[in-house]
Amino acid sequence: MKLLSVQVGRPRTVSHRARDVRTAIFKSPVLLPVRARRLGLEGDAQADLRVHGGPDKAVYAYDAAGYEHFRERLGRELTWGEFGENLTVEGMPEADVRAGDVYRIRGAVLQVTTPRSPCYKLAMRMEMPRFPKLFLESGRTGFYLRVLEEGELGAGDAIELVSRDPAAPTVLETVRGWRER
């Protein structure tokens, strides 16, 4: 498992459907290591703290395999961070990652909390009103992490599984459960 890219962004106001929307979904890659803190990555912030951020959604990770899926499905190029993730990872598909998994990336220790639930801001970012539905149906949602131990991490770092409860649901199982409701 590997950390391919790290992205951060600050809230900004964009025009969407003739109204102003405050969002931090637009993330940019950082080339130097950043510090993972209890409430997120250094240099990153969230616009709507009712549904994003906080200790249980401090960092958002997305597996690169999802990018390949959507590049083929949408027939267009997609760049790391396009889904608003902080960490683009390799080897951590939703079918393998479990709730409660603990990972070490360089000096930081992070724990998986919940899948990402797509919203209209993702549709806005992708310029596709139906994209959140496609995203959820694919099961390729990525997942949020809490920061158990603050520390630096950076693109190219190895990701080490520290602990796992094999009985815990995978991210994909949780997403499928949401869809069945």
N, C-alpha and C positions, 0 to 999 in steps of 0.2 A: 504494500500500500504506500502511496506517495502523495504528497501535497504538490499539485501542479502549479497552482496560482493562488495568490491572495489578493482580494479586492476590498476596497473600502469606499465609502461615500458619505456625504453629508446631505441632510434634507434640503430640498429646493422646491420651488413652486413652478409647476408646468401647467400649460393650458391643456385641458382635456374635455372634449364635448362642451365647449363654450363656458367652461368654468375653470377656476384655478384649483389645482390639486397639489397638496404638499406631500412629497414623497422622497424617499432615500433609496429607491430601487435601482437608481443609476450608480453602479459601482465601477471604479477604475482600478486596474492592477497596480500594486506597489512592488517595487523592485528590491527593496531592502527588507530585512526582517521587521516584524511589528510585534508589539506586546499584546498578548491576549490577557485581558483584564476581566474581572468578575462580570461586568456589564457589557463586554464586547471588545472588539479589537481597537487598538489605538488608532485614531483617525477616522473611525466609523461612528455613525449615529443612525437612529431610526426616527421617522417622522411621526408615526402613530404608535405611541407606547401602550395603547390599549390592546393591540394585537401583535406587536413586534417588540423585540428587545426584552429587557429585564433579565434576571439571573437564569431563567429556564430557556430563554431564546437569545442568548448572548451572541452566538455565532451560528451562521447558517452555512451548511456544507452541501455540495452537489457533486455527484459522481460524473466523470467525463463520459461514461457510457451513455448517459442521458442526452448529452450533446450529440453524439453520433445518431441516436434514435431520432431526435428532432431535426437534425440536418437532413436526414433522409426523408422524414415525414413531411417537412415543410419545403424541402427543395431550396434551401438557402443557407448561406454561411452564418454561423453563430460564433461569437467570441466568448471566452471565459468571462464570467460575471454577468452575462446577459440575463440570467434568471434572477439576479439580485443576490447571488450567493457571495459570502465572504471567502470561502475556501472551495476551490475546485480540486477535487481529489480523484485518485485513480485506485481502483480495486476495492471500492466500498459501495457496491450496488445495494439498493433498498432491499433486495431479497436476502442479503447476507447480514446487514447491519441490524442490530437488535436494540430495543429500548433498554437503556441502562448501560450499554457498552461503554467502557472507559478506554480512551486512547491517549497515548503520549505522542506529541509532535514537538520535537526538540525539547524546550524547557517548559512547555505547557501541557497540562493534563485536562482533557475535556471529556464530558459524558453526554451521550445521546439522550435527548429528552422526548422529542415528538417529531413526526413528519411536518413538513411545511404544508399549510393549507393555502392554495392559491387564491388570489383576490383580484379585483378589477385593476389594481395597479400593475399586475403582471400582464393583463390583457392590454393595458395602455402601453406598457414597455415594448411588448411584442407587436403592437399595432394590429391585434387580432382579437375582436370581442369574445370569440369562443375559445381562446387559448386556455384559460383556466380549466375549462371542462376537459380539453384534450390532455392537459398536463396531469390532472387528477386521474383520468381514465387510464393513462399510461402507467401509473404507479411510480413514475420517475419524478418524485417530488422533492427529493433531498430531505434533509433533516436538520433540526436545531440541536445545538449543544450548549451545555452549561460549562463554565470554566471552574474546574475543581482546584487547580493550581495555576496561578498566573505565571506567565513566562513568554519568552520570545518564540516565534515560529516564522518560517519563510518558505517561499517557493523552492521546491527541490528537496525539502525535508522528508525523511522517512516517517511513516505513521505506524506506530506499534500498538497492537491490541494489548491492553494491560489486564482487563478483566471482562468477563461476560457471564450472564446467566443464560444458559442454553434453553431454559424454559420461557424466557421472555419473548414476546412477539417481535417479529422483524418489522422494520419500517413498512415494507410492502404489505404485510398482514394487517397492520394498523390502517393503512390507506384503504385496503379492500374492505375492511370493516366499516369505515366511514361511508364508502360508496353503497354499501348494502343497507344503510339506514334510510 
